[in-house]
């Protein structure tokens, strides 16, 4: 089994191949085969690609993601999309995100 330093170097190389310049925004920690990826990426697709790239590395036993998805040029994380099935849920979501009281609908 690889030691943590060699595993970290392999994960760095795999992320660099997968994400190219975007990989610069990700910090990588390794402890006994568990890889933690932390930082900011510009899309949910890039976040998924980073996770899959780390999982492909031989010797990785688990991947922990602490990656925020942010708009390009922004440091504010994008809000996760939520799906609602009814008007009550939509009103609650508008209140949560926009601060619009439900009674205004």
N, C-alpha and C positions, 0 to 999 in steps of 0.2 A: 504494500500500500504506500502511496506517495505521502510525504510529509506535507504539512499545511502550506509551507512556502512554495513548494513545487506545484501544488494544486492551485494556489492563488495565481501563480504565473500562467498556468494553463488556462484558467478561467479568464484572465486578462486577455490572453491571445485570442481565445474564442470570441469574447465580446468584441474585441477589435475587428475581427473578421466579420462578425454579424452586423455590428452597428456602426462601424467606421468611426467617424469623428464624434458621434453622439456618445460613444462609450466613455469619453473624457468626463462626462457628468456623473459617472457612477463610481462609488467607492466599493471596494470588495474586501470583506473579511472572511477568513476561513478558520474554523475550529473543529478539528477531528472529522473532517469531511463535510461539515455543514457550511454552506456558503451563504453569506449575507450580502445582498446587493442594496446599496442605499444611494439616494441622490435624486436627480430630476431628469426626466426625459420629455420629449415633445409630443408623444402620442401614446395611447394605450397599446397600439400595435408594437411600438418600440419596446414598451415594458414587457409585453408577452414574448417578444423575440429575445430580450435579455434573459428572461427566465429559462426559456428553452435552450438558449446557448449555454448557460451555466449547467443545466441538467445533462447536456451532451458530453460534458467533460468526464472522462473516466476517473473514478475515485470520488466523485461528488455523491454524497448520500442524501442530502436535503438542500433545498434552496429557500431562503427567507427573503422576501421582498419588502423593502422599505423605500420604494421609489414613488415619488410624486409625479403625476403627469401635469405638465405646465404648458401653457401656450408659448410659442416661440417669442423670446424677448421679454417674458413676464416671469416673475418669481412667485406668483400666486397659483396654487394648485387649481386645476380645473375641477369643477364639481362633478361627482359621479352622476351618471344618468340614472334616474329612477323612473320606473314605469308604474303607472297607476291605472286601476281598472274602473274607477267611478269618479263622479263629481266631488265627492267628499275628499277623496285622496288628492285630486287635482287642486282643490282649494287649500288643503293643508300644505301641499308642496309649494304653491305660490306664496303662502304666508311664510314658510320656512326660508325660501330663497330670495323672495322679493320684498318681504315685509308688508305684503298687502293683506289686510284683514279679510277673513273669509266672508264677513257680512257684506262686503262690497260687491260680491258676485251675484 
